[in-house]
Amino acid sequence: MTQQVRRLVTDIPGPRSLEMLDRKKSYVADGVGTTLPVFVVEAGGGVLVDADGNHLIDLGSGIAVTTVGNSAPAVVRNVAAQLEAFTHTCFMVTPYAGYVDVAEKLAQLTPGDHAKKSALFNSGAEAVENAVKIARAATGKDAVVVFDHAYHGRTNLTMAMTAKNMPYKHGFGPFAGEVYRAPMSYPLRDGLSGAEAAARAIDVIDKQVGATNLACVVIEPIQGEGGFVVPADGFLPALAAWCRDNDVVLVADEIQSGFCRTGDWFASDHEGVVPDLVTTAKGIAGGLPLAAVTGRAELMDAVHVGGLGGTYGGNPLACAAALGAIEEMETHDLLGRAREVEALVRRRLEKIAADHPVVAEIRGRGAMLAIELCRPGTLEPDAARAAAVSVYCHRSGVVTLTCGTWGNVFRFLPPLSISDELLEEAFDVVAEAFAATA
């Protein structure tokens, strides 16, 4: 087990990481950026160890991927056993049990008690694209509605579905058609109740698209890259009811919010929303590439044989990892642990907010929390302060991530394997960073 301490033996980044960064510049495309240019050689629990021997506290989990930790025992055990058996056959050629086992677990864990089926893929963007394909095949309609501040991926269709231009869309068009954008519930900025925000969104959908043309509404129950925007209570249930009444498929993009991250198995569970289709990835497999679309059996079966799949989709190693990750979540009550993390982190963030009026809002659930920074007394985004605080944290050995349409939101996604002691120390550094940049 990686030693669970924060320890700095060099500047961040250190000489070895800087040397490797030079190699990256020579051989890796410049378009592949890095938030913190330290090269990791070991990781586990809540700590990343870099090539210079620095121990950094991880508040990012590889963007909500290593929820169970970077080397969770059940994940390592399952993958090692599968590696010895075989690495690949392609499920579409000769199937194997692991794929079916993952689909069965997804049917059990995703919202609703209806009959469900799944198809497995490699990335969140693939899952979203295939959810749209399934909705179009099932309804015979073409249009797709997404929301302000949404992020759904980097492929052509999912770039069209993503709201933010830079860095995700700039220079990459033209994009896929028949994608329409509705206003999101954003309580800090619109001041609307959930019912009011839903009525506003539905009015836009009715006027600009029309239910008779609409295959699906795709929404993140808590937005990810858009700034961890949590819609007002009642917004999601009202959208779900409208979709149900109008033969529109409701797709919950749970790629960042799923698998214990919010203190529920899925963020949709919080208000009892039952989507028709759920897309998952990130936390599903403990760091191995796996994604899924899970949904009502009749919708999933609307696609002709051969219409879904992919060479690596549901790779045996990734399926083994997913079964191990879910075992870790169930055995160690990571739902409860996410709520414990929320209580600790909220307490620390509330103290920071009391001391620093630049914090306009604390939001999120479970171990998916954020603070939005605005110039005091206004809603003017303060991206410069967010950048300064982040630089301080990185130099002090704490991995932090920013996000949001304006780049002014800190998101906190610690692995659920992190200790309370490390969390307290990490937020000591975050508090220092706010004081030092005031």
N, C-alpha and C positions, 0 to 999 in steps of 0.2 A: 504494500500500500504506500502510495506517495506520502511523504511526510507532510502533515497538515499544518504548515506554518507559512507565514509570509516572511520571506527573507530576501533581501537585496544585497548582492555581492558586487554588482557593477551598476553603472548607469543603465537606464532603460531607453533604448535597446543597448545591449552590451556589445563588446568587440566581436564576439563570435557571431551573434545575430546580424551585426552590420556587415560582416564578411559574407554571410549567406544571403543577405539582402542584395549585395552586389551581384551575386550569381543569379538571383531572381530577376534582376533588371536585365541581365544578359540573355536569359532563356525563357522567361515567362512574359506573356503579352502584358503591356502596360495597362490594358483595360481591366485586368484582374487586380483590384486594389486590396490593401490590407488596412485594418483599423489600427492595429498595434503590431509593428514589425519586429516581434520576437519570435524566434523559431523554437517550437515546442518539441521537447524530446521525451517527456513523461507527463502523465496527468492522471488524476484520480481524486475522488472526494470532491473538495472544493478548490483544488490547487492545480495550477499549470506550472511545470518546470521548464525553463528555457535552456538554450544551448550554452549559456554562460553560467548556469547553476542558480539563477534567480527563481524564487518561488513566488508566484503571483496568485492572488485570490481571484477566482473566476465568478463574476456576476453576469456572465453572458451565456454560458452553456452552449457555445457554438451556435448562437441564435436559437435557443430553446430546443436543441437537439439532444444534448447529453443530460436529460432530466434525471436519469438514474445514475449519473456519474459517467466518467470516461472509460472506466474499465470494471463495470459492475460484474460481480462473480457469476451470476446466472447467464449473463450475456457472453462472457468469455468462455464459460464451460460449454454452452450450446454451440457457439461458433467453432470452437476447437474440435468438438466431436463431428460437426458437419463437414469441416475442412478435411478431416481424415476420410470421411465417407465419399464425398464428391463435391465439387465446387459449382457445377452447372450442368444442366441438360437442356434447358429451355422448356418451360412448362407447357408451351404450345406444341412441343414435339413429343416429349415423354414426361408426364407429370410426376409429382412427388408429394408426399404427405404434408410437408411443412407449409406449403402454400394453402392447402385446405385447412390446416390447423389455424393459421393466421386468420383466414376468412371466417372460421367458426368463432374465434375470439372476438373479432370485430362485430359479428352479428349479436353477440352477447353484450358487448360493452357500449355500443353506440346507442343514442337515445331511441326510445320506442320499443314496443314488444311485438311489432309486426314481423312477418317473414322478411329476412334480409339476405342479400348476396353481396359479394365483393369482387372487384378486379384489382390486381396489384400492379404497381408501376414503380418508377425509380425516384421521382422527384415530385414536389408539391405542384409545380407548374404542369407536369404531365397529368397529375390527378385532376386538376381543375379543367384542363382541356378535355379530358375524357368525361368528366361530369357534364360538361356542355354537350358533348357528342351524345351522351345517353339521353339527356333531356330533350334534345332535338329529335332524336329517333323516336322517343316515346310519345312526344306531343305532336309531331309533324309541323312544329312551328320553329322559327329561326331566331327571333330576337332574344337578346341577353341583357338583363339589367344588372348593373353593379353600382357602387356608391362612391361619393366623394371620399378622398383620402385612402381608397382601397389599394391594397397590394395583392396581386395574385400570381406573379411570376414574370419570367423574362423571355418566354417563347413568344411567337408573333401574336397568337390569340391572347395570351395572358398579359402581354404588354398593352394591348388594346384595353384590357379590363383593369389594368393598373392605372391609378390616377396621376402619380407623380412623374413629371417629365425627366428631371435630372436626378440620378444618373440612369434611370431605368429605360427611358424611351427616346431620349434625345438623339436624333440622327438616324434612327432605326426604322422609320416608317417607309412605305405606308403600312398601316395596321389592318387587321381583320375587321370586316364590317359587321353591321347589325349588333353593335354593342352600344348601350345607352347608359347614361349616368344619372343617378338620382341623389338627392341630398341625404346625407347621413345624419343621424341623431348625434349631436356633439354638444352635450349639456353646457360645458364651459362657454361655448361660443354662440349657441343659438338660444339658450334659455328656455327651450321648449320642453314640455312633458313628453313622455314616450308616445302617448296617444296623438298629441299635436304634431310631433315630428313624423310619425307614421302617416298621418293624414296628408301632410305636406309631400312626403315621398310618393305616396300612392296617387296623389293628384298629378304629379309630374309624370309618373308612369302611364296613367290613363291618357293624358293629353299627348305625350310625345311618342308613345309606343302602342298602347292598346293591348289589353289582355288577350285578344284573339290572335295577336301576332307574337306573343311572348312565350318562349319556351321555358325560361328559368330566371329566377332572381338569385344572384350569388352574393352572399354576404359573409363577412367575418363577424362572428358574434362579439368578439373584442378585436378591434383592428390591430394589426401588427405594425408593419413599417409605417403606417399612417399616423402612429403616435399613441398606440394603446388606448384608442378612443373606446370608451364603454358607453353604449347607447343607454338612454334613459329607460328606466323600467317601463315595460309595456310596449316598447317600440318593436322588438322582435316578435312577441306574440301577435301583435296587430298585423305585421307583415305576413306572418305564417297563416293567419286566418284568411287574409285577402288572397294569398296564393292558393290556398285550399279551395276557396269559393270560386276561383277563376281558372281552374285547370292549369295552373302555373307551377312548375317544379321549384321547390325551395331547396337551394344548395347551401349548406353551411360549410364555409371554408374554415376548418378547425386545424389547419396545418400548424399554426404557431400556438394555438390555445388548447389543443387536445392533449390527452394522456396525462391527467393529474395536474397539469400546469396551473389551473385556476382554482384548485381545491375541489373540483368535480372531475369526473372522467372527461367531460367535454363542457366547454363554456355554454353550450345550448342548454345544458341541464339546469342551469341556475334559475331560469324562469319556466322550466318544463316544456321548452320548445322542442318539437320533434320534426326535424328536417326530413325531406324526402330523400335527399342524398347528402352524405357527409364526406368531405375530402380530408385525408390525414397524411402526414409525413413527419418530418422533424423528429419529435420525441418518440415515434413509434418503435424504433429499432436500436436505441442506445448508441447511435452514431453511424450505423451502416445505412446505405441508401435504400430506402423503401418508402413507398407511398401507396395509398389506396383510395378507391371510391367504394363506399358502402351505402347501400340504399334499399328501398323497397324492391322486393324480388321482381314484381311485375315491371318496374321501370328498368331495372338492370337487365332483364331478359328481353327488352324491346329491341336490343341491338342484334343484328344477324351474326351467326357463327363466323368467327374470324375478324369481326369488326372491332374487337378490343384485344389488346395485348401488346407485346413488344419483346424483343430478344431477351432483355435482362429483367423484365418485370417480374417481381416476386422471386428474385434470385434465392437459391437455397440458403446461402450464408446469411442474407438479410432476414429471411423468414425465421431462421434459428435465433438470430439476434432479437427479433421482435418478440418471440415467445419468451426469451429470457428476460427482456425488459419488462414485459407485462407481469411475469412472475415476480420480479423485484418490486413492481408497483403494488401488487396484491399482498405479497408476503410482508413487506415493510410498511404497509399503510401509508403510501406516499400521498394519498388524498389528504389524510390528516396532517402529514408533514408539510404539505403546501400551505395549509391553513396556519400552522405554527410559524412558518416563514413569513406569512403575511402579517401576523400579529407583531413579530419582532421588527420587520422592516418598516411597517407603517409607523410604529412608535418612533423609530429613528428619523423617518422622513418628516413626521409631524414636528419634531424638534427643529430640524433644519428649516422647515417652512416658517416656524415661529420666529426664527432668528434672521431669515433672509426673505424679504418680501418679493424677491424675484420669482419665487415659487408660486405660480398661479393656481395650481391644482395638483393634488395627489389622487391617482386613480388606478384602477386595475383590481384584480382578484387573485388570491393565492400567491404563487411565486411568479406572477406576471403583473408587476407593478411599475408605475411610471410617475414622473413629475414633469409638468410642463412649465417652462421658464418664459416669463414675459416681463417687460419693463414694468416696474412697480406701479400699481394703480391703473394699468392699461391691459389690453389684450394684444399688445404689440409683441410679436415673438422676439425673444432674445437668444438668437442662435450663437452669437459671439460669446456670451457667458457660458452657454452649454459647452462650446468647444474648449474654452479655457478650463472649466472644471474637469472636463474629460482628460485633457492633457495632464493636469496635475495628478489625477487618479492613476493614469497610466505610468507616469514617472515614479509614482509611489508604490507601484506593484499591485494595483487593483484594476482588473479588466472591466471597463464599463462601455456601454453602447448607447449611442444616441439614435434618434429616429424622428419621425414626424414630417408632415408636409413642409414645415419651415425649418427643420433641423434643430428644433429647440426643446426636444423632449428626451429625457433620460429614461431608458427602459432597464429594468432590473429583472434578470432571468437566472437567478442562481440555480445550480443543480440541487435537486432535493436531497442529495447525499452530503451536502455541506453541513458543517457543525454550526451551532449557535455562536460558539466562540469566534469562528472565522467570520461569520456575518457581522458580529459586533465590531470586530477589528476593521472589516471592510468599510463599514459605515462611519467609523471614526475617521477614516481617510476621506470619505466623501464629505463629511462635515468640515474637515480641515480644508478641503479643496474649495468649498463655498466661502469659508472665511478668508482664505488666501487670495481669492479672486474678487472679493467684494469691492 
